[in-house]
Amino acid sequence: MGARIYVGNLPMDIRTRDVEDLFYKYGKIRDIDLKTPSRPPAFCFVTFEQMRDAEEACRGRDGVAFEGTRLRCEISRGTQNAYGGGGGGGGGASGGGAAPGPVGEVEGGLKLSSCDGTCCRLDIFHDGAFGSICDDSVTVEAAQVACAQMGFATEGASVQVGGQGYGGSGTTPGTGAIWLDELRCEGTEATIAECPHNDWGNHNCIHAEDLGLCCPGGGDGGTGGGSGGAAAAAGGGGGGGGRRRRRRFAVRRRFGVRDQARQDPRVAAPQSRKLCEDGDLGLGWVFLAAAERLIRRALVGS
């Protein structure tokens, strides 16, 4: 697999060849994965053939002045995960198995908040409380890691980030702590907490920059892994039909059909027509219309 190092504080116009020039003397380089997020600084992951070469490269380059900044270099904490890396995401699309986790109120657990469709604010649990993640330096690889951690599919996952400076990300801002900043995932980490980032709580962000996350199957009632783990993260139910059932019950509460029909069958006929005219039940209007006819016949015969 090789030994991978993280290199931060790179200029935005850096090229792969420039990174190679910085590290070639420490040993054989297998791969250079350069990342240029929407706002500086850029960063990269360099994979060496040997661990000793990676360790020597970090010792030799960490803190070195380069293009007006000081390089940050460390051994990458990311490991190839067992549930498909940047691929299937642990069965999120098919609904098999629980979320790999952690999710919910455990250290490093994730939660989706203030969802708008499939896009939500991504919160992380630390030191006994949930907090948000700043969108600085975040790339789509963070979405793949987060969605997989919660048991959702990773194909098509994306992040909501803002522009330069304090530009808003577009997601609903949080109100508590901002736990993570400068989150730089490669996409192979098992959890968001394993991605390189500033120390917990060390940031220069405002809540308008809170990171938004869009997971296929996430958001409004999404259930991810299907066994409750990702459902807890997304605030949804444990089964795939949760959203449909909640909508049906909400429609009934809106017009009072269920309770009123028990008291007086004459109420059910006009109310059922109201449901059909509004189109809230879709194809169910056929059955409601039939029920209305039966009620009318019963009223005529009584």
N, C-alpha and C positions, 0 to 999 in steps of 0.2 A: 504493500500500500504506500510506502514511503513515509516521510516525515514532513508535515506541513507547518509553515510558520505564517503568522499574521503580520503584515507591515502596514502601519497607519501613518497619517499626516503627510500623505503624498500630494504633490500639486495636481490640479485637475487636468493639465495638459501632458501628463507623463505618459510614456509609451512603454509597451512590453519590453522593448529593447533596452530602455533606460533602467528598468528593474533588473534585467539580466546583467547589465553592466555593474550594478551594485552588489550582486550576490554570486556571480559566476566563480569567483576565486575560492569560495568556501566548499565547493564540491559540485557533483553532477546534479543539475536541476532537471527534474522530470516535467514540471508544469508550472506555469505562471498564470494565475487567474486574476486579471485586473478589473477593479470595480470603480466606476465613476458615477456616483450618485448625483441627484439633482442639485445638491449644494456641497461645497468643499468641506473637508478634504477628501481626496480619493484614497483608496486603500487596495491592497491586493493580498492574495495567498500564494506563497511560493512553496512548492513541494520538492524536497530533496530526496535523493535515493537513500541516504543514510541519516539516522537520527543524530549522530555526532556532528554531521555537517550542518544540520539545522540548528543545533544548539550553539555551535561556533558562530554561525551567521548572526544569530540573535545577540550573542555577546559582542560581536564586532560592530553591529550596526545600530543597536538600540541607543537612542539619544544622540546620534550623530547628526550634525547640521546638514541640511539638504534643501536647496532652493528656498532659503529663508525660514525654514521650520526645522524641528528636530524629529527625526524618525522615531516611531514607536514600533518595537519589534518584540514579538513573544511567540512561544510555541502555541499553535492553534489548539483550542480545547475541543474542537468539533471532531466527532467520530462518525463513521458510516453507520447509520441506524439500521436496525434489524427489520423495520417495517417498510422498506422500499425506498429510502433516501428521498430523492426528489421526485419519485414516481407516484405510486398508488396511494400513499398516505394512510396506510393501515386500514383500508377497507371503508373509508369514509363514503365513497360513492355507492358501494353495494350494501352498506349497513351491517357489515360483519364485524363482531368483536367490539370490545370497549375501547375508549380512547386510550392511546398509549400513556397520556398524562405526562406530568401532573396537571390536573384541572381543578378549579375551585379553591377553597380556602386551605391550601397546603403550600409550603414554601416553593416558590417558583410556579405555582399554579396559574393558569390563564383563565380569563373570563371575557366574554363578549358583552358589551354594554351599549345602550343607546343605538340600537340597530335601525337601519333604514334599508329594508330589503335584505340583501345578503351581506351588506357592509355595516360594520360596527366599529366602535372604539375598542381597542385591545387593551385590557388591563392585566396586570400581573400582581400576584400576592407575595408580599415580603414583609417581614418583621411584624406580622399580625394584622396587616391591612392591605387592601387593594390599592394600587396606584397605576397611573398611566405610563406610557412609553413615548418619549419624544421622537419625532419623525426625522431628526437630523441623521443623515448618512444612510438611512434605511433603503434597502433595495428589495426587489421582488423575492430574493432568496429568504428574507425574513418571513414573508407570507407563506412560503412553502414549509418552513420549519414550524411556524405557529399552527397552521391548519392541520399538519400531520400530528402535532402534539395533542390537538383536541379531537383527533379522529375523523377529520374531514378530508375530502379529496384535495390533492395539491395541484392537479392540472387545472389551469385557469385561475389559480389563486393570485391575488394582487393586493397592493397596499395603497392607502390614501396618504399622500404626503403633500406638504405645502411647497411654496417656492422659496426664493432667497430670503434671508433674514428671518423675520417672525411671521412670514406668510402662513395663513391658516391651512390646515390639511383638509378641511371640509367635513371632518367628522365632528360629532357633538363633543364639546370640551368636557373634561372631567373637572372635579373640584378638590380632590385630595392630593396626595403626594404624586410627584413625577419620579418614578423609581429609576428608569433607565434612559440614558442618552448615548449618542454615538453607537447605536446598535449596528453591528456589521456581521451579518450572517453569510456563510458560504453556501448554505442550503443542505449540507450533510449533517448538521448538528442534530442531536436528538431532542433538544429543548431550546427554547429561546434563551434561557439562563446560561446555556453553554456558549452562545455566540459572544464574540468579543464585544465589550461595552465598557463605558466608564464605570467607576465604582458606584454601587447602589446609592441613589439619591444625589449624586454629583452631576449637575446639569446646568445649562444656561438657557433654559426653555420656558415658555409660557404654555398654558393649557390649550391655546389656539393651535399649537403644534402637536397636539396629542395624535398618536399614530392610529390610523384607521386600517381595518383589515377586512378583506372580502374573500370568504371561503365558499367554494361551491357546496351548497347544502347547508351553509351556516345562516345566521341571521334569524329572521322571523320564524321561530319554531323549528329550526334545523336541528337534527339529532345526531349528525356525525356518525360515530361508531355504533349507535343503536342500542347500547346497553346501559345508557344513562350517564356515562362519563362526559361525553361531549354535550349531551343535553343539558347537564348542569352548567357547563361552560357557556352555552348559548342561551340559557334561560328557557329552553324548550322542553317538550315532553319527551317521554322515553320511546315513543313509537313513531313510525313514519307518517301516520295519518293525523298527528296531533293538531296541525294547523287546520285541517279540514273540519275536524270535530269542533274545535273552538269557534270557528266561523259560524257553523250551523247553530250552536247554542247561543252565540251572540245575537244572531238574527232572531231566534225565538224570543230571547229576552227583550229585544228591541220592540217587537210588536205584541208581546204578551200572549202569544198563541197557546203555549203549552199549559200555563196555569189557568187562563180564562176558559179554555175549552173544557177543562174539568168541571167548572162551575156551571156553565151554560152553553150547550152545543150551538145555540143560535149566534154566539159570538164568533165561532170558528170559521163560518162561511165567509163573511166579509173580510176577516183578517187573512184567511188563506188567499183570497183574491188579491189583497194588497201585496202579499209576498210575491205572487206571480207577476203582477204588474211591474214591481220594482226590479224583478230579475235577480233577486238575491240568491235564489236557490237553483238557478240555471235550469237543467233538464228536469229537476224535481217538480216543475210546475204541472207536469202531466198527472202525477200522482195526487198532487194537491187539488187539482181540478176535479179528479174523480172523487176525492173525499168530499168535496163541496157538494157534488150532486147527491151523494149518499146521504149527507146531512139534510139536504133540502127534502129529499123523499121521506126521511124519517120525521121531519117536522110536519109535512103535509099529512102523513098518516096518523099523527098523534092528535 
